[in-house]
Amino acid sequence: MLKLLGIKSSRGTRLTVNLILLSSIWWYFFNLELGKAYEFTISAVPYWFLITFGCYALIKIGLGLSTLRDCVEESASLDKEIKEAKAFLSQKGLKTTN
């Protein structure tokens, strides 16, 4: 919305403006004199958005975990640090197990 107006803004500002805009639209429709079925539907919209966002977040987390990239360099670096720590501790007289 703000990009269309040519206004540079942070991500938080854009989120806040969009939430206020959506809330205003929802409040407008909520206060219209419509039938009972429409009132029930309009009143359920925020919950529907919340559930939809939760499902989206769970899917993104699940996909992120299932497609976790292997980090070969970091693994080798961690193994090297573990060996250095074991050598340091064994010099100090502490026994380490494999």
Biopython code that builds the backbone (N, CA, C, O; Angstrom):
import numpy as np
from Bio.PDB.StructureBuilder import StructureBuilder

atoms = [
    (1, "MET", "N", (0.827, -1.189, 0.000)),
    (1, "MET", "CA", (0.000, 0.000, 0.000)),
    (1, "MET", "C", (0.870, 1.251, 0.000)),
    (1, "MET", "O", (0.667, 2.160, -0.805)),
    (2, "LEU", "N", (1.840, 1.290, 0.908)),
    (2, "LEU", "CA", (2.706, 2.460, 0.982)),
    (2, "LEU", "C", (3.625, 2.552, -0.224)),
    (2, "LEU", "O", (3.993, 3.649, -0.643)),
    (3, "LYS", "N", (4.003, 1.395, -0.790)),
    (3, "LYS", "CA", (4.850, 1.413, -1.987)),
    (3, "LYS", "C", (4.102, 2.039, -3.159)),
    (3, "LYS", "O", (4.695, 2.721, -3.995)),
    (4, "LEU", "N", (2.793, 1.799, -3.210)),
    (4, "LEU", "CA", (1.999, 2.396, -4.281)),
    (4, "LEU", "C", (1.982, 3.915, -4.178)),
    (4, "LEU", "O", (1.900, 4.611, -5.190)),
    (5, "LEU", "N", (2.059, 4.426, -2.957)),
    (5, "LEU", "CA", (2.070, 5.870, -2.746)),
    (5, "LEU", "C", (3.466, 6.457, -2.869)),
    (5, "LEU", "O", (3.629, 7.676, -2.824)),
    (6, "GLY", "N", (4.473, 5.611, -3.022)),
    (6, "GLY", "CA", (5.845, 6.077, -3.159)),
    (6, "GLY", "C", (6.495, 6.424, -1.833)),
    (6, "GLY", "O", (7.460, 7.187, -1.795)),
    (7, "ILE", "N", (5.975, 5.868, -0.742)),
    (7, "ILE", "CA", (6.508, 6.153, 0.586)),
    (7, "ILE", "C", (7.404, 5.000, 1.006)),
    (7, "ILE", "O", (6.986, 3.842, 0.986)),
    (8, "LYS", "N", (8.641, 5.317, 1.387)),
    (8, "LYS", "CA", (9.538, 4.282, 1.891)),
    (8, "LYS", "C", (9.220, 4.056, 3.363)),
    (8, "LYS", "O", (9.066, 5.002, 4.135)),
    (9, "SER", "N", (9.124, 2.793, 3.733)),
    (9, "SER", "CA", (8.788, 2.485, 5.122)),
    (9, "SER", "C", (9.414, 1.158, 5.513)),
    (9, "SER", "O", (9.839, 0.370, 4.669)),
    (10, "SER", "N", (9.455, 0.939, 6.810)),
    (10, "SER", "CA", (10.012, -0.314, 7.310)),
    (10, "SER", "C", (8.958, -1.412, 7.217)),
    (10, "SER", "O", (7.787, -1.154, 6.938)),
    (11, "ARG", "N", (9.391, -2.610, 7.451)),
    (11, "ARG", "CA", (8.493, -3.752, 7.377)),
    (11, "ARG", "C", (7.407, -3.664, 8.450)),
    (11, "ARG", "O", (6.250, -4.005, 8.203)),
    (12, "GLY", "N", (7.790, -3.206, 9.635)),
    (12, "GLY", "CA", (6.823, -3.068, 10.723)),
    (12, "GLY", "C", (5.764, -2.026, 10.425)),
    (12, "GLY", "O", (4.595, -2.206, 10.764)),
    (13, "THR", "N", (6.174, -0.931, 9.789)),
    (13, "THR", "CA", (5.214, 0.108, 9.423)),
    (13, "THR", "C", (4.232, -0.410, 8.387)),
    (13, "THR", "O", (3.031, -0.155, 8.484)),
    (14, "ARG", "N", (4.731, -1.131, 7.403)),
    (14, "ARG", "CA", (3.842, -1.702, 6.385)),
    (14, "ARG", "C", (2.866, -2.684, 7.006)),
    (14, "ARG", "O", (1.686, -2.694, 6.656)),
    (15, "LEU", "N", (3.349, -3.512, 7.929)),
    (15, "LEU", "CA", (2.480, -4.473, 8.594)),
    (15, "LEU", "C", (1.400, -3.757, 9.385)),
    (15, "LEU", "O", (0.232, -4.144, 9.334)),
    (16, "THR", "N", (1.779, -2.717, 10.116)),
    (16, "THR", "CA", (0.815, -1.974, 10.918)),
    (16, "THR", "C", (-0.235, -1.302, 10.042)),
    (16, "THR", "O", (-1.426, -1.364, 10.346)),
    (17, "VAL", "N", (0.189, -0.668, 8.971)),
    (17, "VAL", "CA", (-0.758, -0.009, 8.066)),
    (17, "VAL", "C", (-1.708, -1.028, 7.454)),
    (17, "VAL", "O", (-2.910, -0.775, 7.365)),
    (18, "ASN", "N", (-1.189, -2.175, 7.033)),
    (18, "ASN", "CA", (-2.047, -3.203, 6.444)),
    (18, "ASN", "C", (-3.023, -3.770, 7.462)),
    (18, "ASN", "O", (-4.179, -4.025, 7.126)),
    (19, "LEU", "N", (-2.582, -3.972, 8.702)),
    (19, "LEU", "CA", (-3.491, -4.471, 9.734)),
    (19, "LEU", "C", (-4.591, -3.459, 10.039)),
    (19, "LEU", "O", (-5.751, -3.834, 10.211)),
    (20, "ILE", "N", (-4.235, -2.194, 10.104)),
    (20, "ILE", "CA", (-5.245, -1.157, 10.348)),
    (20, "ILE", "C", (-6.233, -1.098, 9.191)),
    (20, "ILE", "O", (-7.437, -0.962, 9.410)),
    (21, "LEU", "N", (-5.736, -1.197, 7.967)),
    (21, "LEU", "CA", (-6.606, -1.171, 6.799)),
    (21, "LEU", "C", (-7.565, -2.360, 6.801)),
    (21, "LEU", "O", (-8.767, -2.189, 6.596)),
    (22, "LEU", "N", (-7.040, -3.560, 7.031)),
    (22, "LEU", "CA", (-7.897, -4.746, 7.061)),
    (22, "LEU", "C", (-8.894, -4.691, 8.209)),
    (22, "LEU", "O", (-10.047, -5.094, 8.049)),
    (23, "SER", "N", (-8.461, -4.195, 9.368)),
    (23, "SER", "CA", (-9.366, -4.068, 10.510)),
    (23, "SER", "C", (-10.481, -3.072, 10.216)),
    (23, "SER", "O", (-11.630, -3.287, 10.600)),
    (24, "SER", "N", (-10.141, -1.988, 9.538)),
    (24, "SER", "CA", (-11.153, -0.985, 9.194)),
    (24, "SER", "C", (-12.182, -1.555, 8.228)),
    (24, "SER", "O", (-13.382, -1.329, 8.385)),
    (25, "ILE", "N", (-11.714, -2.288, 7.237)),
    (25, "ILE", "CA", (-12.633, -2.909, 6.278)),
    (25, "ILE", "C", (-13.523, -3.915, 6.984)),
    (25, "ILE", "O", (-14.730, -3.957, 6.750)),
    (26, "TRP", "N", (-12.923, -4.729, 7.854)),
    (26, "TRP", "CA", (-13.717, -5.710, 8.594)),
    (26, "TRP", "C", (-14.739, -5.002, 9.470)),
    (26, "TRP", "O", (-15.897, -5.419, 9.510)),
    (27, "TRP", "N", (-14.350, -3.955, 10.166)),
    (27, "TRP", "CA", (-15.263, -3.233, 11.059)),
    (27, "TRP", "C", (-16.410, -2.608, 10.264)),
    (27, "TRP", "O", (-17.550, -2.579, 10.728)),
    (28, "TYR", "N", (-16.106, -2.110, 9.068)),
    (28, "TYR", "CA", (-17.142, -1.539, 8.211)),
    (28, "TYR", "C", (-18.181, -2.601, 7.863)),
    (28, "TYR", "O", (-19.379, -2.364, 8.021)),
    (29, "PHE", "N", (-17.745, -3.756, 7.399)),
    (29, "PHE", "CA", (-18.679, -4.815, 7.039)),
    (29, "PHE", "C", (-19.396, -5.374, 8.261)),
    (29, "PHE", "O", (-20.551, -5.790, 8.168)),
    (30, "PHE", "N", (-18.725, -5.385, 9.397)),
    (30, "PHE", "CA", (-19.328, -5.914, 10.619)),
    (30, "PHE", "C", (-20.487, -5.034, 11.078)),
    (30, "PHE", "O", (-21.458, -5.536, 11.646)),
    (31, "ASN", "N", (-20.394, -3.735, 10.839)),
    (31, "ASN", "CA", (-21.431, -2.813, 11.297)),
    (31, "ASN", "C", (-22.546, -2.579, 10.281)),
    (31, "ASN", "O", (-23.489, -1.845, 10.578)),
    (32, "LEU", "N", (-22.470, -3.166, 9.118)),
    (32, "LEU", "CA", (-23.554, -3.053, 8.148)),
    (32, "LEU", "C", (-24.734, -3.899, 8.601)),
    (32, "LEU", "O", (-24.564, -4.905, 9.289)),
    (33, "GLU", "N", (-25.911, -3.486, 8.215)),
    (33, "GLU", "CA", (-27.116, -4.251, 8.536)),
    (33, "GLU", "C", (-27.342, -5.290, 7.440)),
    (33, "GLU", "O", (-28.014, -5.026, 6.443)),
    (34, "LEU", "N", (-26.780, -6.451, 7.640)),
    (34, "LEU", "CA", (-26.938, -7.549, 6.697)),
    (34, "LEU", "C", (-27.757, -8.632, 7.382)),
    (34, "LEU", "O", (-28.207, -8.445, 8.512)),
    (35, "GLY", "N", (-27.949, -9.725, 6.735)),
    (35, "GLY", "CA", (-28.690, -10.822, 7.339)),
    (35, "GLY", "C", (-27.865, -11.531, 8.404)),
    (35, "GLY", "O", (-26.670, -11.282, 8.562)),
    (36, "LYS", "N", (-28.536, -12.423, 9.131)),
    (36, "LYS", "CA", (-27.860, -13.167, 10.205)),
    (36, "LYS", "C", (-26.718, -14.028, 9.667)),
    (36, "LYS", "O", (-25.673, -14.145, 10.308)),
    (37, "ALA", "N", (-26.911, -14.621, 8.511)),
    (37, "ALA", "CA", (-25.863, -15.475, 7.940)),
    (37, "ALA", "C", (-24.623, -14.650, 7.623)),
    (37, "ALA", "O", (-23.501, -15.097, 7.860)),
    (38, "TYR", "N", (-24.819, -13.458, 7.092)),
    (38, "TYR", "CA", (-23.682, -12.596, 6.781)),
    (38, "TYR", "C", (-22.992, -12.117, 8.048)),
    (38, "TYR", "O", (-21.765, -12.042, 8.101)),
    (39, "GLU", "N", (-23.787, -11.788, 9.083)),
    (39, "GLU", "CA", (-23.201, -11.348, 10.349)),
    (39, "GLU", "C", (-22.328, -12.447, 10.945)),
    (39, "GLU", "O", (-21.237, -12.178, 11.447)),
    (40, "PHE", "N", (-22.812, -13.685, 10.888)),
    (40, "PHE", "CA", (-22.032, -14.809, 11.412)),
    (40, "PHE", "C", (-20.742, -14.974, 10.618)),
    (40, "PHE", "O", (-19.678, -15.200, 11.195)),
    (41, "THR", "N", (-20.837, -14.862, 9.300)),
    (41, "THR", "CA", (-19.663, -15.015, 8.444)),
    (41, "THR", "C", (-18.654, -13.904, 8.694)),
    (41, "THR", "O", (-17.458, -14.169, 8.819)),
    (42, "ILE", "N", (-19.122, -12.669, 8.768)),
    (42, "ILE", "CA", (-18.226, -11.532, 8.983)),
    (42, "ILE", "C", (-17.570, -11.618, 10.355)),
    (42, "ILE", "O", (-16.396, -11.279, 10.499)),
    (43, "SER", "N", (-18.312, -12.069, 11.367)),
    (43, "SER", "CA", (-17.728, -12.158, 12.708)),
    (43, "SER", "C", (-16.670, -13.255, 12.795)),
    (43, "SER", "O", (-15.810, -13.211, 13.675)),
    (44, "ALA", "N", (-16.722, -14.235, 11.899)),
    (44, "ALA", "CA", (-15.751, -15.331, 11.927)),
    (44, "ALA", "C", (-14.491, -15.035, 11.121)),
    (44, "ALA", "O", (-13.530, -15.801, 11.190)),
    (45, "VAL", "N", (-14.471, -13.953, 10.366)),
    (45, "VAL", "CA", (-13.333, -13.641, 9.495)),
    (45, "VAL", "C", (-12.015, -13.501, 10.264)),
    (45, "VAL", "O", (-11.013, -14.059, 9.816)),
    (46, "PRO", "N", (-11.958, -12.784, 11.403)),
    (46, "PRO", "CA", (-10.669, -12.689, 12.106)),
    (46, "PRO", "C", (-10.133, -14.049, 12.553)),
    (46, "PRO", "O", (-8.928, -14.293, 12.491)),
    (47, "TYR", "N", (-11.020, -14.927, 12.999)),
    (47, "TYR", "CA", (-10.584, -16.262, 13.410)),
    (47, "TYR", "C", (-10.088, -17.054, 12.207)),
    (47, "TYR", "O", (-9.119, -17.807, 12.304)),
    (48, "TRP", "N", (-10.762, -16.876, 11.070)),
    (48, "TRP", "CA", (-10.341, -17.562, 9.861)),
    (48, "TRP", "C", (-8.945, -17.097, 9.453)),
    (48, "TRP", "O", (-8.105, -17.918, 9.083)),
    (49, "PHE", "N", (-8.688, -15.782, 9.516)),
    (49, "PHE", "CA", (-7.353, -15.261, 9.209)),
    (49, "PHE", "C", (-6.313, -15.814, 10.173)),
    (49, "PHE", "O", (-5.212, -16.179, 9.760)),
    (50, "LEU", "N", (-6.655, -15.875, 11.444)),
    (50, "LEU", "CA", (-5.721, -16.382, 12.447)),
    (50, "LEU", "C", (-5.393, -17.854, 12.202)),
    (50, "LEU", "O", (-4.227, -18.243, 12.259)),
    (51, "ILE", "N", (-6.392, -18.660, 11.934)),
    (51, "ILE", "CA", (-6.175, -20.084, 11.673)),
    (51, "ILE", "C", (-5.390, -20.275, 10.375)),
    (51, "ILE", "O", (-4.500, -21.123, 10.305)),
    (52, "THR", "N", (-5.717, -19.492, 9.355)),
    (52, "THR", "CA", (-4.994, -19.580, 8.086)),
    (52, "THR", "C", (-3.529, -19.215, 8.263)),
    (52, "THR", "O", (-2.650, -19.884, 7.719)),
    (53, "PHE", "N", (-3.260, -18.151, 9.027)),
    (53, "PHE", "CA", (-1.879, -17.760, 9.280)),
    (53, "PHE", "C", (-1.142, -18.844, 10.062)),
    (53, "PHE", "O", (0.022, -19.126, 9.778)),
    (54, "GLY", "N", (-1.811, -19.459, 11.050)),
    (54, "GLY", "CA", (-1.190, -20.538, 11.815)),
    (54, "GLY", "C", (-0.834, -21.724, 10.932)),
    (54, "GLY", "O", (0.247, -22.297, 11.063)),
    (55, "CYS", "N", (-1.738, -22.093, 10.036)),
    (55, "CYS", "CA", (-1.462, -23.197, 9.112)),
    (55, "CYS", "C", (-0.301, -22.854, 8.184)),
    (55, "CYS", "O", (0.567, -23.689, 7.931)),
    (56, "TYR", "N", (-0.290, -21.630, 7.683)),
    (56, "TYR", "CA", (0.801, -21.189, 6.814)),
    (56, "TYR", "C", (2.135, -21.249, 7.553)),
    (56, "TYR", "O", (3.135, -21.717, 7.007)),
    (57, "ALA", "N", (2.143, -20.771, 8.802)),
    (57, "ALA", "CA", (3.386, -20.776, 9.579)),
    (57, "ALA", "C", (3.865, -22.202, 9.830)),
    (57, "ALA", "O", (5.059, -22.484, 9.718)),
    (58, "LEU", "N", (2.941, -23.104, 10.168)),
    (58, "LEU", "CA", (3.330, -24.498, 10.403)),
    (58, "LEU", "C", (3.867, -25.150, 9.133)),
    (58, "LEU", "O", (4.827, -25.918, 9.186)),
    (59, "ILE", "N", (3.257, -24.850, 8.005)),
    (59, "ILE", "CA", (3.740, -25.409, 6.737)),
    (59, "ILE", "C", (5.137, -24.881, 6.419)),
    (59, "ILE", "O", (6.008, -25.643, 6.003)),
    (60, "LYS", "N", (5.353, -23.576, 6.615)),
    (60, "LYS", "CA", (6.674, -23.000, 6.347)),
    (60, "LYS", "C", (7.737, -23.603, 7.268)),
    (60, "LYS", "O", (8.846, -23.900, 6.823)),
    (61, "ILE", "N", (7.407, -23.782, 8.541)),
    (61, "ILE", "CA", (8.358, -24.382, 9.483)),
    (61, "ILE", "C", (8.629, -25.828, 9.097)),
    (61, "ILE", "O", (9.780, -26.264, 9.100)),
    (62, "GLY", "N", (7.581, -26.575, 8.764)),
    (62, "GLY", "CA", (7.750, -27.970, 8.366)),
    (62, "GLY", "C", (8.592, -28.115, 7.113)),
    (62, "GLY", "O", (9.468, -28.977, 7.047)),
    (63, "LEU", "N", (8.332, -27.272, 6.115)),
    (63, "LEU", "CA", (9.137, -27.325, 4.892)),
    (63, "LEU", "C", (10.579, -26.924, 5.167)),
    (63, "LEU", "O", (11.508, -27.501, 4.602)),
    (64, "GLY", "N", (10.761, -25.940, 6.031)),
    (64, "GLY", "CA", (12.117, -25.519, 6.373)),
    (64, "GLY", "C", (12.893, -26.622, 7.064)),
    (64, "GLY", "O", (14.084, -26.806, 6.813)),
    (65, "LEU", "N", (12.213, -27.358, 7.937)),
    (65, "LEU", "CA", (12.887, -28.458, 8.635)),
    (65, "LEU", "C", (13.129, -29.653, 7.722)),
    (65, "LEU", "O", (14.154, -30.325, 7.830)),
    (66, "SER", "N", (12.185, -29.916, 6.826)),
    (66, "SER", "CA", (12.345, -31.085, 5.959)),
    (66, "SER", "C", (13.373, -30.851, 4.857)),
    (66, "SER", "O", (13.958, -31.809, 4.352)),
    (67, "THR", "N", (13.598, -29.625, 4.483)),
    (67, "THR", "CA", (14.579, -29.330, 3.438)),
    (67, "THR", "C", (15.823, -28.683, 4.021)),
    (67, "THR", "O", (16.491, -27.886, 3.363)),
    (68, "LEU", "N", (16.121, -29.032, 5.251)),
    (68, "LEU", "CA", (17.281, -28.468, 5.932)),
    (68, "LEU", "C", (18.539, -28.812, 5.143)),
    (68, "LEU", "O", (18.832, -29.981, 4.889)),
    (69, "ARG", "N", (19.262, -27.789, 4.768)),
    (69, "ARG", "CA", (20.458, -28.000, 3.962)),
    (69, "ARG", "C", (21.597, -28.522, 4.830)),
    (69, "ARG", "O", (21.741, -28.134, 5.989)),
    (70, "ASP", "N", (22.393, -29.398, 4.254)),
    (70, "ASP", "CA", (23.574, -29.886, 4.951)),
    (70, "ASP", "C", (24.654, -28.818, 4.888)),
    (70, "ASP", "O", (24.888, -28.210, 3.844)),
    (71, "CYS", "N", (25.298, -28.606, 6.010)),
    (71, "CYS", "CA", (26.368, -27.606, 6.092)),
    (71, "CYS", "C", (27.669, -28.350, 6.349)),
    (71, "CYS", "O", (28.077, -28.525, 7.497)),
    (72, "VAL", "N", (28.313, -28.784, 5.287)),
    (72, "VAL", "CA", (29.512, -29.603, 5.388)),
    (72, "VAL", "C", (30.643, -28.829, 6.053)),
    (72, "VAL", "O", (31.343, -29.367, 6.910)),
    (73, "GLU", "N", (30.825, -27.572, 5.664)),
    (73, "GLU", "CA", (31.918, -26.774, 6.227)),
    (73, "GLU", "C", (31.725, -26.555, 7.725)),
    (73, "GLU", "O", (32.676, -26.658, 8.500)),
    (74, "GLU", "N", (30.495, -26.254, 8.129)),
    (74, "GLU", "CA", (30.224, -26.019, 9.543)),
    (74, "GLU", "C", (30.394, -27.302, 10.348)),
    (74, "GLU", "O", (30.854, -27.268, 11.490)),
    (75, "SER", "N", (30.022, -28.432, 9.752)),
    (75, "SER", "CA", (30.189, -29.714, 10.430)),
    (75, "SER", "C", (31.663, -30.019, 10.652)),
    (75, "SER", "O", (32.052, -30.461, 11.733)),
    (76, "ALA", "N", (32.481, -29.786, 9.636)),
    (76, "ALA", "CA", (33.920, -30.021, 9.769)),
    (76, "ALA", "C", (34.529, -29.080, 10.796)),
    (76, "ALA", "O", (35.388, -29.484, 11.580)),
    (77, "SER", "N", (34.092, -27.831, 10.795)),
    (77, "SER", "CA", (34.589, -26.858, 11.766)),
    (77, "SER", "C", (34.213, -27.261, 13.189)),
    (77, "SER", "O", (35.022, -27.138, 14.108)),
    (78, "LEU", "N", (32.983, -27.741, 13.368)),
    (78, "LEU", "CA", (32.544, -28.179, 14.694)),
    (78, "LEU", "C", (33.334, -29.395, 15.160)),
    (78, "LEU", "O", (33.722, -29.467, 16.326)),
    (79, "ASP", "N", (33.579, -30.355, 14.263)),
    (79, "ASP", "CA", (34.391, -31.522, 14.622)),
    (79, "ASP", "C", (35.799, -31.102, 15.034)),
    (79, "ASP", "O", (36.357, -31.644, 15.989)),
    (80, "LYS", "N", (36.369, -30.147, 14.323)),
    (80, "LYS", "CA", (37.704, -29.654, 14.650)),
    (80, "LYS", "C", (37.716, -29.001, 16.031)),
    (80, "LYS", "O", (38.634, -29.230, 16.818)),
    (81, "GLU", "N", (36.705, -28.195, 16.325)),
    (81, "GLU", "CA", (36.622, -27.539, 17.630)),
    (81, "GLU", "C", (36.442, -28.549, 18.757)),
    (81, "GLU", "O", (36.986, -28.368, 19.846)),
    (82, "ILE", "N", (35.684, -29.608, 18.501)),
    (82, "ILE", "CA", (35.492, -30.651, 19.516)),
    (82, "ILE", "C", (36.814, -31.350, 19.803)),
    (82, "ILE", "O", (37.145, -31.605, 20.961)),
    (83, "LYS", "N", (37.573, -31.663, 18.748)),
    (83, "LYS", "CA", (38.877, -32.308, 18.943)),
    (83, "LYS", "C", (39.832, -31.395, 19.706)),
    (83, "LYS", "O", (40.569, -31.855, 20.578)),
    (84, "GLU", "N", (39.820, -30.095, 19.377)),
    (84, "GLU", "CA", (40.674, -29.145, 20.098)),
    (84, "GLU", "C", (40.275, -29.057, 21.567)),
    (84, "GLU", "O", (41.138, -28.992, 22.442)),
    (85, "ALA", "N", (38.985, -29.055, 21.839)),
    (85, "ALA", "CA", (38.518, -28.974, 23.221)),
    (85, "ALA", "C", (38.900, -30.229, 23.995)),
    (85, "ALA", "O", (39.297, -30.145, 25.157)),
    (86, "LYS", "N", (38.781, -31.399, 23.355)),
    (86, "LYS", "CA", (39.165, -32.643, 24.026)),
    (86, "LYS", "C", (40.659, -32.656, 24.318)),
    (86, "LYS", "O", (41.080, -33.088, 25.391)),
    (87, "ALA", "N", (41.467, -32.180, 23.359)),
    (87, "ALA", "CA", (42.916, -32.127, 23.576)),
    (87, "ALA", "C", (43.249, -31.167, 24.709)),
    (87, "ALA", "O", (44.106, -31.471, 25.538)),
    (88, "PHE", "N", (42.596, -30.025, 24.759)),
    (88, "PHE", "CA", (42.832, -29.046, 25.815)),
    (88, "PHE", "C", (42.454, -29.616, 27.178)),
    (88, "PHE", "O", (43.191, -29.459, 28.151)),
    (89, "LEU", "N", (41.295, -30.280, 27.242)),
    (89, "LEU", "CA", (40.847, -30.836, 28.518)),
    (89, "LEU", "C", (41.729, -31.996, 28.965)),
    (89, "LEU", "O", (41.963, -32.172, 30.161)),
    (90, "SER", "N", (42.223, -32.795, 28.006)),
    (90, "SER", "CA", (43.106, -33.900, 28.393)),
    (90, "SER", "C", (44.451, -33.372, 28.893)),
    (90, "SER", "O", (45.073, -34.006, 29.745)),
    (91, "GLN", "N", (44.917, -32.223, 28.383)),
    (91, "GLN", "CA", (46.143, -31.601, 28.899)),
    (91, "GLN", "C", (45.945, -31.138, 30.335)),
    (91, "GLN", "O", (46.887, -31.149, 31.127)),
    (92, "LYS", "N", (44.737, -30.733, 30.670)),
    (92, "LYS", "CA", (44.444, -30.261, 32.024)),
    (92, "LYS", "C", (44.165, -31.419, 32.984)),
    (92, "LYS", "O", (43.959, -31.200, 34.178)),
    (93, "GLY", "N", (44.158, -32.644, 32.468)),
    (93, "GLY", "CA", (43.984, -33.816, 33.310)),
    (93, "GLY", "C", (42.559, -34.335, 33.382)),
    (93, "GLY", "O", (42.265, -35.203, 34.204)),
    (94, "LEU", "N", (41.676, -33.831, 32.552)),
    (94, "LEU", "CA", (40.291, -34.280, 32.550)),
    (94, "LEU", "C", (40.123, -35.355, 31.487)),
    (94, "LEU", "O", (40.531, -35.172, 30.340)),
    (95, "LYS", "N", (39.525, -36.472, 31.869)),
    (95, "LYS", "CA", (39.311, -37.556, 30.919)),
    (95, "LYS", "C", (38.035, -37.286, 30.131)),
    (95, "LYS", "O", (37.006, -36.921, 30.698)),
    (96, "THR", "N", (38.116, -37.468, 28.827)),
    (96, "THR", "CA", (36.943, -37.298, 27.963)),
    (96, "THR", "C", (36.628, -38.627, 27.305)),
    (96, "THR", "O", (37.514, -39.454, 27.085)),
    (97, "THR", "N", (35.369, -38.820, 26.998)),
    (97, "THR", "CA", (34.949, -40.045, 26.306)),
    (97, "THR", "C", (34.633, -39.700, 24.862)),
    (97, "THR", "O", (34.375, -38.544, 24.526)),
    (98, "ASN", "N", (34.657, -40.719, 24.013)),
    (98, "ASN", "CA", (34.385, -40.488, 22.584)),
    (98, "ASN", "C", (32.945, -40.394, 22.350)),
    (98, "ASN", "O", (32.516, -40.202, 21.212)),
]
sb = StructureBuilder()
sb.init_structure("model")
sb.init_model(0)
sb.init_chain("A")
sb.init_seg("    ")
for serial, (resi, resn, name, xyz) in enumerate(atoms, 1):
    if name == "N":
        sb.init_residue(resn, " ", resi, " ")
    sb.init_atom(name, np.array(xyz, "f"), 0.0, 1.0, " ", f" {name:<3s}", serial, name[0])
structure = sb.get_structure()
